[in-house]
Amino acid sequence: MVEGKSLGNKLFRVFNYTFLILLAVACLIPLIHILAVSLSSNVAASAGIVKLWPKEFTFKSYEFVLSKGEFLLSLWVTVKRVVLGTILSMFLSILIAYPLSKNGRELKFRTGYAWYFVFTILFSGGLIPWYMTIRSTGLLDSIWALIIPGAVPVFNVILLLNFYRGLPKELEEAAFVDGAGHWKTLWRIYVPLSMPSIATIGLFTVVGHWNAWFDGLILMNSQDNYPLSSYLQTVIVQASLTNMSAEQLANLATVSDRTVKSAQIFVGALPILAFYPFLQKYFVKGMVLGGVKE
């Protein structure tokens, strides 16, 4: 494509870059402010004088957040949840998307299957039936209660099947001529070619598991089984002085509610911020692949 050099095109590019820069700044400023508050003293934070740079620099809030052994325990639960949940979700998404990408002659009742999955997006059974179903299967208070109920993200399946439908049909026919079946064709041809899309929906899944906190509070009976987000929520909202040690009470006296909340928000977001740049190139490519229709 030949880029235009007209005045209108130049003005559009200037406006476009300016808008994107302002949008990026608007997204970064709240995060920088939270980091500055978390690294400031309780007096400065309570006085509201902290903007984008820490006042009376201190790590007391982070020491308070990390002082409990429950934090590391909840972090381990979250790591298990992210790893197991992502692997299971990706495996099921691939297995579901592949047959749904075929036409009605290759997969009978394909439209019915597709609408069955779409129906689950449009209608939900509600919180109580959801909880009773998980309880009746004996999954309560286990890591699988956080993984299995959301193991098939239908939106990710739709993204993946659209990508599969855009792959040349000749690739599959050539594999069949060489003696490959559907299973080998899926894992030897479709999956390697769809790595950008898999990386994209994998990032969606990782972020979803990392940030989920409500199901942990509902489905876990013991606080030892809380994922990190659920644990941080209890620390922020349900913090109790009765279960704190003398050292933690001493730390609490040197921090404020604002600095502790800011520290916990930043600790919770830090792994995703560190993880995202490595997948960003696949994320951009995966979002646009399959968007071109012939």
C-alpha positions in Angstrom: 0.0 0.0 0.0 1.4 3.4 -1.0 1.1 5.9 1.8 -0.5 9.2 0.9 1.5 12.4 1.3 -1.3 14.8 1.0 -1.9 17.5 3.7 -5.0 15.6 4.9 -3.1 12.4 5.3 -0.3 14.2 7.3 -2.9 15.9 9.5 -4.6 12.6 10.1 -1.3 10.9 11.1 -0.4 13.8 13.5 -3.9 13.6 15.1 -3.7 9.8 15.3 -0.2 9.8 17.0 -1.3 12.6 19.3 -4.5 10.8 20.3 -2.6 7.5 21.0 0.1 9.2 23.0 -2.5 11.0 25.2 -4.4 7.7 25.6 -1.2 5.9 26.7 -0.4 8.7 29.2 -4.0 8.5 30.5 -3.5 4.8 31.1 0.0 5.2 32.7 -0.7 8.1 35.1 -3.0 6.1 37.4 -0.5 3.2 37.6 2.4 5.6 38.3 0.3 7.4 41.0 -0.6 4.1 42.7 3.2 3.1 42.7 4.1 6.5 44.1 1.5 6.2 46.9 2.6 2.7 47.8 6.2 3.9 48.2 5.3 7.0 50.3 4.9 7.4 54.1 1.5 7.1 55.7 1.6 10.8 56.7 2.3 11.9 53.1 -0.3 9.5 51.7 -3.0 10.5 54.2 -2.3 14.2 53.6 -3.0 13.7 49.9 0.2 15.4 48.7 1.5 12.4 46.7 1.1 12.8 43.0 3.5 11.0 40.6 6.6 10.8 42.8 6.9 9.2 46.2 7.0 11.4 49.3 9.2 10.3 52.2 10.2 7.1 50.4 9.6 3.8 52.2 8.9 0.1 51.6 6.8 -0.2 54.8 3.6 -0.9 52.9 5.3 -3.7 50.9 6.8 -5.1 54.1 3.3 -5.1 55.7 1.7 -6.8 52.6 4.5 -9.5 52.4 4.8 -10.0 56.1 2.2 -12.7 56.3 2.9 -16.3 55.2 -0.6 -16.4 53.8 0.6 -14.1 51.0 3.2 -16.6 49.7 0.6 -19.5 50.1 -2.0 -17.6 48.1 0.6 -16.8 45.5 1.4 -20.5 45.1 -2.3 -21.3 44.7 -2.6 -18.6 42.0 0.5 -20.0 40.2 -1.1 -23.5 40.2 -4.4 -22.0 39.1 -2.9 -20.1 36.2 -0.7 -23.0 35.0 -3.3 -25.8 35.3 -6.2 -23.5 34.2 -4.4 -22.2 31.1 -3.2 -25.7 30.0 -6.7 -27.2 30.4 -8.5 -24.3 28.8 -6.2 -24.1 25.8 -6.4 -27.9 25.3 -10.2 -27.9 25.4 -10.5 -24.7 23.2 -8.3 -26.3 20.5 -10.3 -29.6 20.6 -13.6 -27.7 20.4 -12.6 -25.1 17.8 -11.2 -27.6 15.3 -14.4 -29.6 14.6 -16.5 -26.5 14.7 -14.4 -24.9 12.0 -15.6 -27.6 9.6 -18.6 -27.3 7.4 -21.9 -29.1 7.8 -20.9 -32.0 5.5 -17.8 -32.9 7.5 -19.5 -32.4 11.0 -23.2 -33.2 11.2 -25.3 -30.8 13.4 -22.3 -28.4 13.4 -24.7 -25.4 13.6 -26.5 -26.9 16.6 -23.2 -27.5 18.5 -22.1 -23.9 17.7 -25.4 -22.4 19.0 -25.1 -24.6 22.1 -21.9 -22.9 23.0 -23.2 -19.4 22.0 -26.2 -20.0 24.2 -23.9 -20.2 27.2 -22.7 -16.7 26.5 -26.1 -15.2 26.2 -27.8 -17.0 29.2 -26.4 -17.9 32.6 -27.9 -20.2 35.3 -27.2 -17.7 38.0 -25.0 -17.6 41.1 -26.9 -20.1 43.2 -27.3 -22.9 40.6 -23.6 -22.4 39.7 -22.6 -22.8 43.3 -24.9 -25.8 43.9 -23.5 -27.6 40.8 -19.9 -27.2 42.0 -20.8 -28.3 45.5 -22.7 -31.4 44.2 -19.6 -32.5 42.2 -17.4 -32.3 45.4 -15.1 -29.7 44.0 -15.5 -27.2 46.8 -12.3 -26.1 48.6 -10.1 -27.6 45.9 -8.0 -26.0 43.1 -10.3 -27.6 40.5 -13.2 -25.6 41.7 -11.4 -22.5 40.3 -10.4 -24.2 37.1 -13.1 -26.6 35.8 -16.2 -24.3 35.8 -14.5 -21.9 33.4 -12.4 -24.4 31.5 -14.1 -23.6 28.2 -14.1 -19.9 27.4 -16.5 -19.7 24.5 -15.2 -16.3 23.3 -11.7 -17.8 22.9 -13.2 -20.8 21.1 -14.9 -18.5 18.6 -11.6 -16.6 18.0 -9.7 -19.8 17.4 -12.3 -21.4 15.1 -12.4 -18.3 13.0 -8.7 -18.6 12.6 -8.9 -22.3 11.6 -11.6 -21.5 9.0 -9.2 -19.0 7.4 -6.4 -21.6 6.9 -6.0 -23.0 3.3 -8.1 -26.1 2.8 -5.3 -27.5 0.7 -3.1 -28.0 3.8 -5.6 -30.4 5.3 -6.1 -32.2 2.0 -2.4 -32.7 1.5 -2.1 -34.1 5.1 -4.9 -36.6 4.4 -3.2 -37.6 1.1 0.0 -38.4 3.1 -2.0 -40.6 5.5 -2.6 -38.3 8.4 -5.9 -38.3 10.3 -7.7 -35.5 12.0 -5.8 -35.9 15.2 -2.4 -35.7 13.6 -3.5 -32.9 11.2 -4.7 -30.8 14.2 -1.5 -31.1 16.2 1.0 -31.2 13.4 -0.5 -28.5 11.1 -3.3 -26.5 12.7 -1.7 -25.9 16.1 1.8 -24.8 14.9 0.2 -22.4 12.3 -2.1 -20.9 14.9 0.5 -20.0 17.5 -0.2 -16.3 17.4 -3.9 -16.9 18.0 -3.1 -19.4 20.8 -0.7 -16.9 22.4 -3.5 -14.3 22.3 -6.2 -16.4 23.9 -3.6 -17.8 26.3 -2.9 -14.3 27.5 -6.7 -13.7 27.9 -6.8 -16.9 30.0 -3.8 -16.1 32.1 -5.0 -12.6 32.9 -8.5 -13.9 33.7 -7.2 -16.5 36.2 -4.8 -14.1 37.7 -7.4 -11.4 38.4 -10.3 -13.6 39.4 -11.1 -13.1 43.1 -14.9 -13.6 43.6 -14.9 -17.4 42.9 -12.1 -17.9 45.4 -14.2 -16.2 48.2 -17.3 -18.3 47.3 -15.8 -21.7 46.6 -12.9 -21.9 49.2 -13.8 -22.7 52.8 -10.3 -22.3 54.1 -8.3 -19.1 53.6 -5.2 -21.3 53.0 -6.8 -22.2 49.6 -7.5 -18.6 48.6 -5.8 -17.4 45.3 -3.8 -14.2 45.5 -6.6 -11.9 44.3 -9.0 -13.3 46.9 -6.5 -13.0 49.6 -5.7 -9.4 48.7 -9.4 -8.6 48.7 -9.7 -10.0 52.2 -6.7 -8.0 53.4 -8.1 -4.8 51.9 -11.7 -5.2 52.9 -11.7 -7.6 55.8 -8.5 -6.8 57.5 -8.7 -7.7 61.2 -6.4 -6.7 64.0 -7.2 -9.9 66.0 -5.2 -12.2 63.8 -2.1 -10.1 63.4 1.2 -10.7 65.1 3.0 -8.1 67.2 5.4 -7.4 64.3 2.5 -7.0 61.8 0.8 -4.6 64.2 4.0 -2.6 64.5 4.2 -2.5 60.7 0.6 -1.4 60.5 1.3 1.6 62.7 3.8 2.9 60.1 1.5 2.5 57.1 -1.9 3.8 56.1 -4.9 2.3 54.4 -4.1 4.1 51.1 -0.5 3.0 51.0 -1.4 -0.7 51.8 -4.1 -0.8 49.2 -1.8 0.8 46.6 0.9 -1.7 47.4 -1.4 -4.6 47.1 -2.8 -3.4 43.8 0.7 -3.0 42.4 1.9 -6.4 43.7 -1.2 -8.0 42.1 -0.6 -6.3 38.8 3.2 -6.7 38.6 3.4 -10.3 37.3 1.0 -9.4 34.4 3.0 -6.3 33.6 6.1 -8.4 33.5 4.5 -11.1 31.5 2.7 -9.0 28.8 5.7 -7.6 26.9 6.9 -11.1 26.0 3.5 -11.9 24.4 2.7 -8.5 23.0 4.0 -9.2 19.5 1.9 -12.4 19.3 -1.0 -10.6 20.8 -1.2 -8.0 18.0 -0.7 -10.5 15.3 -3.2 -12.9 16.8 -5.9 -10.3 17.0 -5.8 -9.4 13.3 -5.3 -12.9 11.9 -8.6 -14.3 10.7 -10.0 -10.8 10.3 -9.5 -10.8 6.5 -12.3 -12.7 4.6 -12.2 -13.6 1.0 
